Amino acid sequence: MIPTLQTIADRVNVSRSTVSRVLNNKWKMYGISQATADKITSLAKELHYLKNEAARSLREKKTFTIGVIVRDITNPFYSQLVKFVESALYSKGYTIIICNTGYDLDRENGHINVLLSRRVDGIILSPIQKSIENIFKIKDRNVPLALFDCKIDDLEADYILVDNEAGTMEAVSYLIDQGHKKIVYIGGNPYDSNNRLRYAGYRNSLSLASISIPDHYVKHGNYSFKHGYEAATQLLRSNDVPTAFFAANNRIMLGACKGIMDCGLQIPDDISIVGFDDFETATMLPSPLTVIRQPLREMALNAVDLLLSRIEKANNIPYMTSMLKTEFVIRNSTKNLN
């Protein structure tokens, strides 16, 4: 016999609605005691009770599903952030569908079409810089949307961002204070908003210190290991070898580190490096890496809270931008030249 809400209600001697409220994690707001809630959840587990999600969706006119679209799920930045998003949504009774675009607009469009066809209640999206048409498709359907990690020019929406420029200025200023003047910027796509802001922070720090930037010290490209490796090796084998690298993300930073080692050089004795994004491998290298850490958990919780408030129509205020601060984590990948 398949257990139902009524089965549990009869065994615990409570109403069917009490069981429903406990299993939907709403027992506190209805004044149900901890002891009763514990009895109900324990019996539900014992009987292997499964919620009738189809009935719940019809009743509440929601699918209790959120689409999460990221640009590169293999990047620890995105995988960790998705982990925090999933945990926060799970505690609220939602499941997620994870989609990976690989920085491809057509793939992003395809994922959005699938999520909309599945009637997701909302979407959390790390957009590609030219995603505006894809995003309007979501907005036209009135599906709640939270954008993170990338600002789309001239598009009003709810954003969860970090202060890329200030974080980079802090890191590059630290290198300057250590006596470095020949500092290279290895960045991503020049049209990407994050890259633009990180490059602005790099440029502003050097300008404030009256340090000029040779054109060949700026290497825009993409957020990849290959780009970091090629940019680093090219400069280290040139006639104008820098003393420090700034890497605009974790993939670029690891590529640059490999390039430094392949050139027979040591970090930080021969060359210093700092980068954007903290990641587990950063602490495992012979010289643990100095990085700008993004507040991943805070970003995830902000995105979830904002999206759910839109879904529940509890938030009717204009679009919001949540701008979070980064943390500069000093380890052992820089050398003081003073």
Buried (B, 14 or more C-beta within 10 A) or exposed (E): EEBBBEBBBEBBEBEBEBBBBBBEEEBEEEEBEEEBBEBBBEBBEEBEBEBEEEEBBEEEEBBBBBBBBBBBBEBBBBBBBBEBBBEBBEEEBBEBBBBBBEBEBEBBBBBBEEBBEEEBBBBBBBBBBEBEEBBEBBEEEEBBBBBBBBBBEEBEBBBBBBBBBBBBBBBBBBBBEBEBBBBBBBBBBEEBBBBBBBBBBBBBBBEEBEBEBEEEBBBBBBBBBEBBBBBBBEBBEEEEBBBBBBBBBBBBBBBBBBBBBEBEBEBBEBBBBBBBBBBEBBEEBEBBBBBBBBBBBBBBBBBBBBBBBBBEEEBEEEEBEBEBEBEBBEBBBBBEEE
